[in-house]
Amino acid sequence: MKVEIAGGPVTLDGKPFVDEKGEPMSFKFIVANALLGHYQDEQNLDGAEKLKRWQLAKRVHESDEVVDLTAEEIVLVKTLVAKAFVTPVCAQVWELLEGAAAPTPLRAVR
């Protein structure tokens, strides 16, 4: 599945989420960092799985605005993003991976 990964998540107020340096986070940054993370429930991850995650993170990082992901890769990314990031970031990545339109800030209904 081709996934457009341009842009990045926003807060409820429409402001971009920022990294530890104060820079706006991109979807590429989020996915690559989730894939490269180290998680408490994965203490015995084997080398083959680590290599698979590294190669996928590189492919995402080196892509322009679109990356082609298999169904298995989408499941992996969704699982790891859920472990690594807060709910609003996770939800927007999941929407993106499930083919939803690019995230937009929520607006109050009157």
Residue, then its C-alpha position, 0 to 999 in steps of 0.5 A: m500500500k502506498v502511504e503518503i507520509a508528508g507532513g506531521p501530526v498536530t495538536l488539538d489547537g492545530k500546532p505541530f508536535v515538536d521533538e526534543k529540539g523544538e522542531p516540528m515532528s514529521f510522520k517520517f521521524i515518528v515512524a522511523n523512531a518507533l521502528l528503532g525504539h527499544y521496548q521493555d516488552e521486547q527484551n529478547l528481540d532477535g537480530a533478524e527482527k532488529l535488521k528488518r526494523w532497521q531496513l524499514a526505518k531506513r526505507v521510510h527515512e529515505s523516502d520522499e513523500v510516499v512509501d510503499l508498505t506491506a500489510e505486515e509492515i503497517v501492522l508493525v508500524k502501528t504496534l510500535v508507534a502505539k508503544a512509543f508515542v502519546t495518543p494524539v500522535c499515535a492516532q494521527v499515524w494510525e489514520l494515515l496508515e489506514g488511508a484517512a486523509a491527512p490529519t487536520p486540526l479539530r475544530a469546535v462545533r457550535 
